[in-house]
Amino acid sequence: MKKVQFDDTLSIWDVNFVVVDVETTGHSADCNRITEIACITTRGGEIIGEFSSLVNPHQFIPPFIAQMTGITNAMVFSAPEPQDVLARVFDIFSEPNTVFVAHNSTFDYGFVNQSLLRCGFQTLAAPQFCTLKLARRLLPPSVKKNAGSVAEFFDIEIENRHRAHGDAMATAQFFIEMLDIVQNDYEVKTLGELLHFQNKRLKNFIPTQAFMRRIEPYLETLPDEPGVYSMLDADGNILYVGKAKSLRERVRSYFQPGAQHSSKIERMTRLAHEIRWECADTELAALLLESREIKRLQPPYNTASKRIRRHPFLRLTVQEDFPRLEWTSTAEKDGAEYYGPFRNRSAAQEIAETMQKRFNLRLCDEVLQPKADVKPCLYYHIKRCGAPCAQIQTQAEYMSIVEDVRRFLSGYEAGIIERLREEMAAAAELLMFERAASIRNRLHEFERVFERKEKVSTAANNNNVIIILPASHREKTVEIFFIASGRLFHQQILGRKAHLAKPFALLQNAYFPTQQHATQRLTPLETDEMRIIASWIYRNRDSGTFIYTENKSFDIVIEEFIQAVRSAFDKFDESFAVSA
C-alpha cells in the first residue's frame, strides 16, 4: 500500500471520516471472521458515501450470534468472498486524509486489519478514532455509552440494529452531532486536535453548594424539548448560546458533578448565574434561531459559529444580452441567477471553469456591441468562445447555449449531477480509484446545491419552496416554512383548527407579489441562512413535504399546500378543518 497522505492541520470539516461497523462470528480477530461490513463516509458534517456487504466467512456462525444479528449461515454461503470485499474497503481507505471511525474502534479496526492481512493486503495506514471514547467525554454520566444509548440520546433511530449498515449509519449520525459539540464547547478545530482529544484527560466539574443553589431552579424547570438556550453571567451578559434536541438533557449535562469539561467550558459554567431558553418545534427552526442569536449577540464562549462565513456562488448574468458565468463571493438582487452557496471558493471556481470550457461562454466582462469588423480575441482562435462580439455567433445562437447551461446546472437531461455520476463510474471501471473518489466528493457538494425532486431551477435566488413538517406530536401541530428566493420569508406553527387567511396572504406575497421588491445586495446573514436552509433541505430531502412554486399558478400552489397540510395532520389521526 502506498503511503497515505495525512494532514493533521486540516479542519475537522475537511476530512473524510469513514465510520465502520463489522459483524463477526466471534470476538477474536485472530480466530473469528467478518460476516458483514459497512463503511459510511462523512465529510463537512454530512454523509457522502456508503458501502456495505455481507462476507462469506468460511466459518460457522454460532446460533446465538445468528439470533442477535439475523445473519445466518445460509445468508453468507453465497456472499462475496473476503478478498473482494476487503479490496473495496482497502480502496476507500487509500484516499488521502481518511480517518477510521468506529464505536469501540479497537474491535472493528483489529478485525479489518487482520482480514486485510489474510487477503494479501497491507494493514490500514489511516488513523483511528473511537466514538465510544468521545461519548465518555461528552455525554452526561447518566447516559450509557453503548451505541444504542448514544443514538437514543441524540434522538437517532437505528434501523436494523446489530446489522453493520444500520449500526454504522447511526454511529455516523451521532458522530456528526458530537463533532459540533467538540468544536463549539472544546475549541477542537483541526484533525490533529480531534485525534488528541479522544485520549485527553479532562477536569472533573465539582460544583459548590452555593453554585448549585443558584443554578438548580433553572435545571429543574428545563423542558425535555428541542430549542435554543443561553447562559448569562451575574451582570446579565450572554456567555454562550447553543441548540439542543433536548434542552433538559443538554443543559443539565454541563452541571452534573463529575462532568468532564475543557478549561473554557469550566470557566463558563462557573460564571453562569442564569439560564434562558426558547423552545423550537423543528430542527430547522432551532438551527436558524441559534445561528441568528449567535451572530446577533456574539457571545464570548461561542467560537465556531459567531463569525459569518462568506460562501461563494456561481453567477450567471442572464440580465445581460450575452450572459457570462463566473464565481463571486456575494449575491445581489441584480437580475443575475446565483447558484450555491458553496462551502469554499475552489468548488465554485472549479465549476465555473468547467462550464466555461464545456459551453464556450465568453470570458470578457465588457458590454458587448457586436460589429462585423471587430477582430476576435485569442479565446475565439483557441475555440473557447464563439465570438459574438464579431457577429460570428448570433445572439440567438449564444442564448441557446445559455439555456443549455441553465438546464445543465438545474439537473435536467444530461445535467451536471448525471454527468459526474457517469464520469465517476467510468473512472472506477478503469480502476482509477483516486479520480473516482475525487469525483465522488465533488458530486456530493453538487448534489447538495443542485439536486431537486422536481425539475425546477436550482439557482439559489430562485429557490422558492414551501416546507411542511410535523412539529409537536403531543400538541398535534405542523410547522410551515416559506423559502422565497432562497431565504426564509415566513415561519409558522399551525394547529388542527388553523385559520389560513394569514398564511394564504403571506404565501401570495412571497411567491406571487403584485410588485417586485426593491433591488439590494443579500446580506452575509441572509447568505448564511441560505446555506443552512440548503444543507437542511439536502439532508432531509427524503422526509417532509416540499412544494416548489416555479411554473405553478397561485391556485395550484394553494391546493397543493392545503393537501400537504391535511396529509401532515392525518399522520396524527386527527381531522383538519380548513378555514380561510
C-alpha positions in Angstrom: 0.0 0.0 0.0 1.4 3.4 -0.9 1.9 5.9 1.9 -1.4 7.6 2.6 -1.2 11.4 2.9 -2.2 12.7 6.3 -2.5 16.3 7.2 -3.4 16.8 10.9 -3.8 20.6 10.4 -6.9 20.1 8.3 -10.2 21.4 9.6 -12.4 18.6 11.1 -14.9 19.5 8.4 -12.5 18.9 5.5 -11.6 15.3 6.5 -13.1 12.0 5.2 -14.3 10.2 8.3 -15.2 6.6 7.4 -17.4 5.1 10.0 -17.0 1.3 10.1 -19.0 -1.5 11.7 -18.4 -5.2 11.4 -20.5 -8.2 12.3 -18.4 -11.3 13.1 -18.5 -15.0 14.0 -17.0 -14.2 17.4 -14.8 -11.8 19.4 -11.3 -12.8 18.3 -9.8 -11.1 15.3 -7.3 -13.9 15.0 -9.7 -16.8 15.3 -13.0 -15.4 14.0 -14.1 -13.9 10.8 -16.2 -10.9 9.4 -19.7 -11.8 8.2 -20.7 -8.2 7.3 -19.1 -4.8 7.0 -20.3 -1.3 6.4 -18.4 1.9 5.7 -20.2 5.2 5.9 -18.2 8.2 4.8 -18.8 11.6 6.2 -17.3 15.0 5.3 -18.4 18.5 6.1 -21.0 17.3 8.6 -22.9 15.2 6.0 -22.9 11.6 4.8 -21.3 11.5 1.3 -20.8 7.8 0.7 -22.0 4.3 1.7 -20.7 0.8 1.2 -21.9 -2.4 2.9 -21.7 -6.1 2.1 -22.2 -9.5 3.5 -19.0 -11.5 3.6 -18.5 -15.3 3.3 -16.6 -16.1 6.5 -15.9 -19.7 5.5 -16.6 -20.4 9.2 -19.6 -21.5 11.1 -21.8 -18.7 12.7 -22.8 -19.7 16.2 -26.6 -19.8 16.9 -26.5 -17.0 19.5 -24.7 -14.7 17.1 -27.1 -15.6 14.2 -30.0 -14.9 16.6 -28.6 -11.5 17.6 -27.6 -10.2 14.2 -30.1 -12.1 12.0 -27.1 -13.1 9.8 -27.4 -16.9 9.2 -25.1 -19.5 7.7 -27.4 -19.7 4.7 -27.2 -16.0 4.1 -23.4 -15.9 3.9 -23.0 -19.2 2.0 -23.2 -17.3 -1.4 -22.0 -13.9 -0.1 -19.0 -12.2 -1.7 -15.5 -13.6 -0.9 -13.5 -11.7 1.7 -10.8 -10.7 -0.7 -13.3 -9.0 -3.0 -15.0 -7.1 -0.1 -11.7 -6.1 1.5 -10.4 -4.8 -1.8 -13.2 -2.3 -1.8 -12.5 -1.4 1.8 -8.8 -1.0 1.0 -9.6 1.4 -1.8 -11.9 3.5 0.5 -9.0 4.0 3.0 -6.4 4.7 0.3 -7.8 8.2 -0.2 -5.7 11.0 1.4 -6.8 12.3 4.8 -9.2 9.5 5.6 -9.8 8.5 9.2 -11.1 5.2 10.5 -14.0 5.8 12.9 -16.0 3.2 14.9 -17.7 2.8 18.3 -15.1 0.9 20.3 -12.8 1.2 17.4 -10.2 -1.3 18.6 -12.6 -4.2 17.9 -13.5 -3.1 14.3 -10.0 -1.9 13.5 -8.5 -5.2 14.6 -10.9 -7.3 12.6 -10.4 -5.2 9.4 -6.6 -5.2 9.6 -6.5 -9.0 10.3 -8.8 -9.6 7.4 -6.7 -7.4 5.1 -3.6 -9.4 6.0 -5.3 -12.7 5.4 -6.4 -11.5 1.9 -2.9 -10.4 1.0 -3.3 -6.6 1.6 -1.3 -4.4 3.9 -2.9 -3.1 7.1 -4.6 0.3 7.1 -2.4 3.4 7.4 -5.4 5.6 8.3 -5.5 7.0 11.9 -8.1 5.5 14.3 -10.8 7.4 16.1 -13.2 6.0 18.7 -16.7 7.4 19.2 -17.0 5.4 22.4 -14.1 7.4 24.0 -15.7 10.6 22.6 -19.1 9.8 24.1 -17.5 9.2 27.5 -16.0 12.7 27.4 -19.1 14.5 26.1 -22.2 12.9 27.4 -23.7 13.0 30.9 -22.7 10.3 33.3 -26.3 9.1 33.5 -26.3 8.1 29.8 -25.0 4.7 28.9 -22.2 4.8 26.3 -23.2 1.8 24.1 -24.1 2.7 20.5 -27.8 2.2 21.1 -27.9 4.6 24.2 -25.8 7.2 22.5 -28.1 7.1 19.4 -31.1 7.4 21.7 -29.6 10.4 23.5 -29.3 12.2 20.1 -32.8 11.1 19.1 -31.4 8.9 16.3 -33.3 5.8 15.3 -31.2 2.7 14.4 -32.6 0.8 11.6 -31.7 -2.9 11.7 -29.9 -2.9 15.0 -26.9 -5.3 15.1 -26.5 -5.2 11.4 -23.4 -3.5 10.0 -25.1 -0.8 7.9 -27.7 0.2 10.5 -25.2 0.4 13.3 -22.6 2.3 11.1 -25.2 4.7 9.8 -26.4 5.6 13.3 -22.8 5.9 14.5 -22.0 8.3 11.7 -25.0 10.4 12.6 -24.2 10.8 16.2 -20.5 11.2 15.4 -21.5 14.3 13.3 -23.5 15.6 16.3 -20.6 15.1 18.6 -18.2 16.9 16.2 -20.4 20.0 16.6 -20.1 19.7 20.4 -16.3 19.3 20.4 -15.9 22.3 18.1 -18.3 24.6 20.0 -17.5 23.6 23.5 -13.9 22.4 23.4 -12.5 24.6 20.6 -11.3 21.5 18.7 -10.8 22.7 15.2 -8.3 20.5 13.4 -7.9 16.8 12.8 -4.8 16.7 15.0 -6.7 18.3 17.9 -9.6 15.9 17.5 -7.3 12.8 17.5 -5.6 14.1 20.6 -8.9 15.0 22.3 -10.2 11.4 22.3 -7.4 10.4 24.8 -7.1 13.7 26.6 -7.8 13.8 30.3 -10.4 16.4 31.2 -11.0 18.1 34.5 -14.0 16.9 36.5 -16.5 19.6 37.3 -17.1 19.8 41.1 -19.7 22.4 41.8 -20.0 24.1 45.2 -23.3 24.0 47.2 -23.7 27.8 46.7 -23.3 27.4 42.9 -25.9 24.6 42.7 -28.4 26.6 44.8 -28.4 29.4 42.2 -28.5 27.0 39.2 -30.8 24.2 40.4 -34.0 26.2 39.9 -33.3 26.6 36.2 -32.3 23.0 35.8 -35.5 21.7 37.4 -37.7 23.7 35.0 -35.9 22.9 31.7 -38.3 21.2 29.3 -37.5 18.0 27.5 -37.9 19.6 24.1 -35.7 20.9 21.3 -34.7 24.6 21.4 -32.0 27.2 21.9 -30.5 28.0 25.3 -28.4 30.9 26.6 -26.2 31.1 29.7 -25.8 34.5 31.4 -23.3 35.8 34.0 -24.1 37.7 37.2 -24.4 41.0 35.3 -26.9 39.5 32.7 -24.3 39.3 29.9 -24.8 36.4 27.5 -21.9 33.9 27.8 -23.0 31.2 25.4 -25.8 30.3 23.0 -26.4 26.7 21.9 -29.1 24.4 20.4 -30.3 21.1 21.8 -32.7 18.3 20.8 -33.5 18.1 24.5 -33.0 21.3 26.4 -33.2 19.4 29.7 -30.6 16.8 28.9 -28.2 19.1 27.1 -28.1 22.0 29.7 -28.1 19.7 32.7 -25.1 17.9 31.3 -22.9 21.0 31.9 -23.6 20.9 35.6 -23.5 17.2 36.5 -21.0 16.6 39.3 -18.0 14.8 37.8 -18.8 16.1 34.3 -15.6 16.5 32.2 -15.1 19.9 30.7 -12.4 21.8 28.9 -10.9 24.8 30.7 -13.1 27.1 28.6 -16.3 25.3 29.4 -15.4 25.0 33.1 -14.9 28.8 33.2 -18.2 29.4 31.5 -20.2 27.1 33.8 -18.7 28.7 36.9 -19.6 32.1 35.6 -23.2 31.1 34.9 -25.9 32.7 37.1 -28.9 32.4 34.8 -30.2 30.2 32.1 -32.7 31.2 29.5 -34.2 29.1 26.7 -36.6 29.2 23.8 -38.3 26.0 22.6 -38.3 25.2 18.8 -40.7 22.8 17.2 -38.4 21.5 14.5 -34.7 21.1 13.9 -34.7 23.7 11.1 -36.3 26.3 13.3 -33.7 25.6 16.0 -30.8 25.8 13.5 -31.9 29.2 12.2 -32.7 30.6 15.6 -29.3 29.5 17.0 -27.5 31.0 14.0 -29.3 34.3 14.3 -28.7 34.6 18.1 -25.0 33.8 17.9 -24.5 36.3 15.1 -26.5 39.0 16.9 -25.2 38.6 20.4 -21.6 37.5 19.7 -21.3 35.5 22.9 -17.7 35.3 24.1 -17.8 31.5 24.6 -19.1 30.7 21.1 -16.0 30.5 19.0 -17.1 28.4 16.0 -20.3 29.9 14.8 -20.3 33.6 15.8 -18.5 34.7 12.7 -20.5 34.9 9.5 -18.6 33.0 6.8 -18.7 34.2 3.2 -19.9 31.5 0.9 -19.2 31.8 -2.8 -21.8 31.5 -5.6 -21.8 30.9 -9.3 -23.2 34.0 -11.1 -25.0 33.7 -14.4 -25.6 37.2 -15.7 -28.9 36.4 -17.5 -29.8 40.1 -17.3 -27.1 40.8 -20.0 -27.6 40.4 -23.8 -24.6 37.9 -23.7 -24.5 36.4 -20.3 -21.3 35.3 -18.5 -20.8 32.6 -15.9 -18.4 33.4 -13.1 -17.9 32.8 -9.4 -18.5 35.5 -6.9 -18.2 36.0 -3.1 -21.5 37.9 -2.8 -25.0 37.6 -4.2 -27.0 40.7 -5.2 -30.5 41.4 -6.4 -29.2 42.5 -9.8 -31.2 40.2 -12.1 -28.5 37.5 -12.3 -29.0 33.9 -11.3 -26.9 32.7 -8.4 -26.1 29.1 -7.8 -24.9 28.0 -4.4 -23.8 28.8 -1.8 -20.8 26.6 -1.9 -18.6 25.7 1.0 -15.4 27.1 -0.5 -14.1 29.1 -3.3 -12.3 26.2 -5.0 -15.6 24.3 -5.6 -17.3 27.3 -7.2 -14.2 28.2 -9.2 -13.9 24.6 -10.5 -17.5 24.5 -11.7 -17.2 27.9 -13.4 -14.1 26.9 -15.3 -15.5 23.5 -16.2 -18.7 25.2 -17.5 -16.8 27.8 -19.4 -14.8 25.2 -21.2 -17.7 22.9 -21.9 -20.1 25.6 -23.3 -17.6 28.3 -24.6 -19.3 31.2 -22.8 -17.5 34.4 -23.2 -14.8 35.3 -20.6 -14.6 39.1 -21.3 -16.6 41.3 -18.9 -17.3 44.4 -21.0 -20.7 45.2 -22.5 -20.7 43.8 -26.0 -21.7 45.8 -29.0 -21.3 43.2 -31.8 -19.9 44.5 -35.1 -18.8 42.6 -38.2 -15.5 44.5 -38.3 -14.4 43.5 -34.7 -11.3 41.4 -34.6 -12.0 38.3 -32.4 -9.7 37.8 -29.4 -7.4 34.8 -28.6 -10.3 32.8 -27.0 -12.0 32.5 -30.4 -8.9 31.2 -32.0 -8.4 28.5 -29.3 -12.1 27.6 -29.6 -13.0 28.8 -26.2 -15.6 31.4 -27.5 -17.9 31.7 -30.5 -17.0 35.4 -31.0 -20.5 37.0 -30.7 -18.6 40.3 -30.5 -17.6 39.9 -34.2 -21.1 38.6 -35.2 -19.6 35.2 -36.0 -22.0 33.9 -33.5 -25.5 35.4 -33.3 -27.2 36.4 -30.1 -29.9 33.7 -30.7 -27.2 31.1 -31.0 -25.4 32.4 -27.9 -28.6 32.4 -25.8 -29.4 28.9 -26.9 -26.1 27.9 -25.3 -27.0 29.9 -22.1 -30.3 27.9 -21.9 -28.2 24.7 -22.1 -26.1 26.0 -19.2 -29.2 26.6 -17.1 -30.6 23.2 -17.9 -27.2 21.6 -17.1 -26.9 23.4 -13.8 -30.5 22.6 -12.9 -30.0 18.8 -13.3 -32.2 18.3 -16.3 -31.3 15.9 -19.1 -27.5 15.4 -19.2 -27.2 17.7 -16.2 -24.2 18.2 -14.1 -25.1 15.6 -11.5 -25.8 12.9 -14.1 -22.5 13.8 -15.9 -20.4 13.5 -12.8 -22.0 10.1 -11.9 -21.1 8.9 -15.4 -17.5 10.2 -15.0 -17.2 8.5 -11.6 -18.5 5.2 -12.9 -16.1 5.4 -15.9 -13.1 6.1 -13.6 -14.0 3.2 -11.4 -14.2 0.8 -14.4 -10.7 1.9 -15.4 -9.5 1.2 -11.9 -8.8 4.9 -11.4 -10.0 4.9 -7.9 -8.4 8.1 -6.7 -10.1 10.0 -9.6 -13.4 8.3 -8.8 -13.1 9.2 -5.2 -12.3 12.8 -6.1 -15.4 13.0 -8.4 -17.5 11.4 -5.6 -16.5 14.2 -3.2 -17.4 16.8 -5.8 -20.6 15.0 -6.6 -21.8 15.3 -3.0 -21.2 19.0 -3.0 -23.1 19.4 -6.3 -26.0 17.2 -5.2 -26.4 19.5 -2.1 -26.5 22.6 -4.3 -28.2 21.4 -7.5 -30.4 18.3 -6.8 -34.2 18.8 -6.6 -37.0 16.3 -6.5 -38.7 18.3 -9.2 -37.3 19.8 -12.4 -37.1 23.4 -11.2 -34.4 26.0 -11.3 -31.6 25.3 -8.9 -30.5 29.0 -8.8 -30.3 29.9 -5.1 -32.2 33.2 -5.7 -34.9 31.2 -7.5 -35.3 28.6 -4.7 -39.0 29.1 -4.0 -40.3 26.2 -1.9 -42.8 25.6 0.9 -41.7 23.1 3.5 -44.3 21.4 5.7 -43.1 19.4 8.7 -44.8 17.6 11.6 -43.9 19.8 14.7 -45.3 18.6 18.0 -46.9 15.1 18.2 -48.1 16.0 21.7 -49.8 19.2 20.6 -50.5 17.8 17.1 -49.1 20.8 15.2 -47.2 21.3 12.0 -44.7 23.9 11.1 -44.5 25.6 7.8 -41.6 27.4 6.2 -41.9 29.7 3.2 -38.5 29.8 1.5 -38.6 32.6 -1.1 -35.6 33.4 -3.3 -33.5 31.0 -1.1 -34.2 32.9 2.1 -36.7 32.3 5.0 -39.7 34.5 4.3 -42.1 33.2 6.9 -42.2 30.5 9.5 -45.3 29.5 11.5 -46.9 26.8 13.6 -50.3 25.5 12.6 -52.8 23.8 14.9 -55.6 21.5 13.9 -58.2 24.3 13.6 -55.8 26.7 12.0 -57.3 29.8 10.2 -55.3 30.0 6.9 -56.2 33.6 5.8 -52.8 34.9 7.0 -50.7 32.0 5.6 -52.5 32.4 2.3 -51.8 36.1 2.1 -48.2 35.6 3.1 -47.8 32.8 0.5 -49.1 35.1 -2.2 -46.8 37.9 -1.1 -43.8 35.5 -1.0 -44.3 33.8 -4.4 -46.8 35.9 -6.4 -46.1 39.5 -5.4 -48.1 42.3 -7.1 -44.9 44.3 -7.3 -41.3 43.5 -7.3 -39.3 44.0 -4.1 -36.5 46.6 -4.0 -33.2 45.5 -5.5 -30.5 45.2 -2.9 -27.5 43.0 -2.0 -28.0 39.9 0.0 -26.5 40.4 3.5 -23.9 38.0 4.8 -26.5 36.9 7.4 -29.1 36.1 4.6 -26.4 34.2 2.7 -25.5 32.2 5.8 -29.2 31.3 6.3 -29.4 30.3 2.7 -26.5 27.9 3.3 -28.2 26.5 6.5 -31.5 26.0 4.6 -29.9 24.4 1.5 -27.9 22.0 3.7 -31.0 21.1 5.7 -33.1 20.5 2.6 -30.5 18.2 1.2 -30.2 16.2 4.4 -34.0 15.9 4.7 -34.8 15.5 1.0 -36.5 12.2 1.7 -38.7 13.4 4.5 -41.2 16.2 5.0 -43.2 17.8 2.2 -41.7 20.2 -0.3 -43.8 22.2 -2.6 -41.9 24.0 -5.4 -43.8 27.0 -6.7 -41.9 27.5 -10.0 -44.2 27.5 -13.1 -47.3 27.0 -11.0 -50.3 29.2 -10.6 -51.4 30.6 -7.2 -54.5 28.4 -7.2 -52.4 25.2 -7.8 -49.9 26.1 -5.1 -52.8 26.8 -2.6 -54.4 23.4 -3.5 -51.1 21.6 -3.0 -50.5 23.5 0.2 -53.9 22.5 1.7 -53.4 18.9 0.7 -50.0 18.7 2.2 -51.2 20.2 5.5 -54.1 17.8 5.6 -51.7 14.9 5.0 -49.4 16.1 7.8 -52.3 16.2 10.2 -53.6 12.8 9.0 -50.4 11.4 10.5 -51.7 12.4 13.9 -55.0 10.6 13.1 -56.8 14.0 13.6 -59.2 15.8 11.2 -58.1 19.2 9.9 -60.6 21.9 9.3 -59.6 24.5 6.7 -60.9 27.9 7.3 -59.9 30.9 5.3 
